């Protein structure tokens, strides 16, 4: 089996929509456990690889990642498992819905997928419907889709690709070729191949998936001397397990706190940088004082997260390039910022007010007001938050 040609396919759908049953239909055997009681604690994301009609397919089944009411914190462990399984990125997403009314809940589910992956993911997506026996006699799935404006728009965003299955009634249906799971499997595999061709043989990826893949490759290289006669598949599986363990162990902090902590520190440093510029030439401080304070901030940021995002690096570089025109009070504030806990609370307000007081006291009167300082920091916080926030990214 040519592993380089293996297609990685992620199944996404609400709990109870039939993802595991669909995966078993595609493989032609029961590889995935079906959760009859909707017990998410008993299910985890898992990947299986098999040759299907001469094509190597890896299916990654996910346990209702985007279910309504499920927080990012609750989803985090399964997201980490999913991205580790599909790294460096899936060739296709199967968005699994039931043949039933397309309600606001289904719309919210799809919206949440787009929020976490971006709308570009839909270019690599196939809409797959389960419980196909609910279709009226003689009605095909594309005709059913056209009956709902919202559903029709969604399928168009997925390139018009949609298929339908039924795990109960269509397994041995010889009377109606269309209402046959085997016919639908053939059509689905063709849709996946078409997506790969449209992407010039590539797959959906992003920075986070690439980082996970780099970690897997590091593990593979590290363990090569100890691998003996193990197959490449076994070596990669062991490497993925090691990376997954590390990510889960490092994933204790809630995303909102860790990411906002980074954004707070970076945003505050940006405010200090702005004040330094405004004070340029007015207050002289030795170069070493500035250099030491910058070094302290860099060290603190490096300890905050496993990987420092580029916006923070840019800000630190800007600080390092500035002339030594900052008061000793501002150096103290930089140290406060570096030591500040990752929470947006009263300490932030206090520090902003101190910056405003120093700017108005040591520099020109009225050069910067407390409100202006507050607006400035919020602008930078939002900018950094939007640029770095990605709940799927365990490194940020």
NORZIHU-V26996 format. One record per backbone hydrogen bond with DSSP energy under -0.5 kcal/mol. NH is the residue of the N-H (numbers start at 0). CO is the residue of the C=O. E is the energy in kcal/mol with one decimal. If there is no record, write none. Layout:
# NORZIHU-V26996
{{NH & CO & E} {NH & CO & E}}
This chain:
# NORZIHU-V26996
{{2 & 0 & -1.0} {4 & 1 & -1.3} {5 & 2 & -1.6} {6 & 55 & -2.5} {7 & 5 & -0.6} {8 & 6 & -0.6} {8 & 57 & -3.0} {9 & 91 & -2.2} {10 & 59 & -2.7} {11 & 9 & -0.6} {11 & 93 & -3.0} {13 & 95 & -0.5} {16 & 13 & -2.0} {21 & 17 & -2.1} {22 & 18 & -2.5} {23 & 19 & -2.1} {24 & 20 & -2.1} {25 & 21 & -2.4} {26 & 22 & -2.1} {27 & 23 & -1.5} {28 & 23 & -1.2} {30 & 28 & -1.7} {34 & 32 & -0.5} {35 & 33 & -1.1} {37 & 34 & -0.9} {39 & 37 & -1.1} {41 & 38 & -1.2} {42 & 39 & -1.2} {45 & 60 & -1.7} {47 & 58 & -2.0} {49 & 56 & -2.4} {51 & 49 & -0.6} {51 & 54 & -3.6} {52 & 50 & -0.6} {54 & 51 & -1.4} {56 & 49 & -2.8} {56 & 54 & -0.6} {57 & 6 & -3.2} {58 & 47 & -2.6} {58 & 56 & -0.6} {59 & 8 & -2.9} {60 & 45 & -2.6} {60 & 58 & -0.7} {61 & 10 & -0.7} {63 & 61 & -1.6} {66 & 63 & -1.6} {69 & 66 & -1.9} {70 & 68 & -0.6} {74 & 70 & -1.9} {75 & 71 & -1.6} {78 & 74 & -2.5} {79 & 75 & -2.5} {80 & 76 & -2.0} {81 & 77 & -2.6} {82 & 78 & -2.9} {83 & 79 & -1.9} {84 & 80 & -2.0} {85 & 81 & -2.1} {86 & 82 & -1.1} {88 & 85 & -2.2} {90 & 7 & -2.4} {91 & 7 & -1.5} {92 & 123 & -2.3} {93 & 9 & -3.1} {94 & 92 & -0.7} {94 & 125 & -2.4} {95 & 11 & -3.3} {95 & 93 & -0.8} {96 & 94 & -0.6} {96 & 127 & -2.4} {98 & 129 & -1.8} {99 & 97 & -1.7} {102 & 100 & -1.3} {106 & 102 & -2.0} {107 & 103 & -2.6} {108 & 104 & -2.1} {109 & 105 & -2.2} {110 & 106 & -2.5} {111 & 107 & -2.2} {112 & 108 & -1.6} {113 & 109 & -2.1} {114 & 110 & -2.1} {115 & 111 & -1.6} {116 & 112 & -2.2} {117 & 113 & -2.7} {120 & 117 & -1.7} {121 & 118 & -1.6} {122 & 119 & -1.3} {123 & 120 & -1.6} {124 & 121 & -1.5} {125 & 92 & -2.5} {126 & 160 & -2.1} {127 & 94 & -2.5} {127 & 125 & -0.6} {128 & 162 & -2.9} {129 & 96 & -2.2} {131 & 164 & -2.3} {133 & 130 & -2.1} {134 & 131 & -2.1} {138 & 135 & -2.3} {143 & 139 & -2.1} {144 & 140 & -2.5} {145 & 141 & -1.4} {146 & 143 & -1.3} {147 & 144 & -1.8} {151 & 147 & -2.7} {152 & 148 & -2.4} {153 & 149 & -1.8} {154 & 150 & -2.4} {155 & 151 & -2.0} {156 & 152 & -1.8} {157 & 153 & -1.1} {158 & 155 & -1.6} {159 & 154 & -2.9} {160 & 157 & -1.1} {161 & 159 & -0.6} {162 & 126 & -2.1} {164 & 128 & -2.6} {169 & 165 & -1.3} {172 & 169 & -0.6} {173 & 171 & -1.1} {179 & 176 & -0.6} {179 & 177 & -1.6} {180 & 169 & -2.5} {183 & 179 & -2.1} {184 & 180 & -2.6} {185 & 181 & -2.1} {186 & 182 & -1.9} {187 & 183 & -2.7} {188 & 184 & -2.7} {189 & 185 & -1.8} {190 & 186 & -1.8} {191 & 187 & -2.3} {192 & 188 & -2.2} {193 & 189 & -2.1} {194 & 190 & -2.0} {195 & 191 & -2.1} {196 & 192 & -2.4} {197 & 193 & -2.6} {198 & 194 & -1.4} {199 & 196 & -1.8} {200 & 195 & -3.2} {201 & 198 & -1.7} {203 & 89 & -2.5} {209 & 205 & -2.2} {210 & 206 & -2.2} {211 & 207 & -2.2} {212 & 208 & -2.1} {213 & 209 & -2.3} {214 & 210 & -2.1} {215 & 211 & -2.2} {216 & 212 & -2.6} {217 & 213 & -2.1} {218 & 214 & -2.0} {219 & 215 & -2.3} {220 & 216 & -2.4} {221 & 217 & -2.5} {222 & 218 & -2.0} {223 & 219 & -0.8} {223 & 220 & -0.5} {225 & 222 & -1.1} {226 & 222 & -0.7} {226 & 223 & -1.3} {229 & 226 & -2.0} {234 & 230 & -2.4} {235 & 231 & -2.4} {236 & 232 & -2.3} {237 & 233 & -2.4} {238 & 234 & -2.2} {239 & 235 & -2.8} {240 & 236 & -2.0} {241 & 237 & -2.0} {242 & 238 & -2.4} {243 & 239 & -2.8} {244 & 240 & -2.2} {245 & 241 & -1.9} {246 & 242 & -2.6} {247 & 243 & -2.6} {248 & 244 & -2.2} {249 & 245 & -2.0} {250 & 247 & -0.8} {257 & 253 & -2.2} {258 & 254 & -3.0} {259 & 255 & -2.0} {260 & 256 & -2.5} {261 & 257 & -1.7} {262 & 258 & -2.4} {263 & 259 & -3.2} {264 & 260 & -2.3} {265 & 261 & -2.6} {266 & 262 & -3.1} {267 & 263 & -2.8} {268 & 264 & -2.4} {269 & 265 & -2.0} {270 & 266 & -1.8} {271 & 267 & -2.5} {272 & 268 & -2.6} {273 & 269 & -2.2} {274 & 270 & -2.2} {275 & 271 & -2.7} {276 & 272 & -2.2} {277 & 273 & -2.0} {278 & 274 & -1.6} {279 & 276 & -1.3} {281 & 278 & -2.5} {282 & 278 & -1.1} {284 & 323 & -1.5} {288 & 285 & -0.7} {289 & 285 & -1.4} {290 & 286 & -2.9} {291 & 287 & -2.8} {292 & 288 & -2.0} {293 & 289 & -2.5} {294 & 290 & -2.4} {295 & 291 & -2.0} {296 & 292 & -1.9} {297 & 293 & -2.7} {298 & 294 & -2.4} {299 & 295 & -2.1} {300 & 296 & -2.6} {301 & 297 & -2.4} {302 & 298 & -1.4} {303 & 299 & -1.1} {303 & 300 & -0.6} {304 & 300 & -1.2} {306 & 394 & -0.8} {311 & 308 & -0.8} {312 & 308 & -1.6} {313 & 309 & -2.7} {314 & 310 & -1.9} {315 & 311 & -2.7} {316 & 312 & -2.5} {317 & 313 & -2.1} {318 & 314 & -2.2} {319 & 315 & -2.5} {320 & 316 & -1.6} {321 & 317 & -0.5} {321 & 318 & -1.3} {324 & 322 & -2.5} {330 & 326 & -1.4} {331 & 327 & -1.9} {332 & 328 & -1.7} {333 & 329 & -2.2} {334 & 330 & -1.9} {335 & 331 & -1.9} {336 & 332 & -2.5} {337 & 333 & -2.2} {338 & 334 & -1.5} {339 & 335 & -0.9} {339 & 336 & -0.9} {342 & 340 & -2.5} {344 & 342 & -1.1} {347 & 344 & -1.1} {348 & 344 & -1.1} {349 & 345 & -2.6} {350 & 346 & -2.3} {351 & 347 & -2.6} {352 & 348 & -2.4} {353 & 349 & -2.1} {354 & 350 & -2.5} {355 & 351 & -2.4} {356 & 352 & -2.4} {357 & 353 & -2.6} {358 & 354 & -2.7} {359 & 355 & -2.4} {360 & 356 & -2.0} {361 & 357 & -3.1} {362 & 357 & -0.7} {362 & 358 & -1.0} {366 & 363 & -1.9} {372 & 368 & -2.6} {373 & 369 & -2.4} {374 & 370 & -2.8} {375 & 371 & -2.7} {376 & 372 & -2.6} {377 & 373 & -2.1} {378 & 374 & -2.3} {379 & 375 & -2.1} {380 & 376 & -2.6} {381 & 377 & -2.6} {382 & 378 & -2.2} {383 & 379 & -2.6} {384 & 380 & -2.7} {385 & 381 & -2.5} {386 & 382 & -1.8} {387 & 383 & -2.1} {388 & 384 & -2.5} {392 & 389 & -2.8} {393 & 391 & -0.9} {395 & 392 & -1.1}}
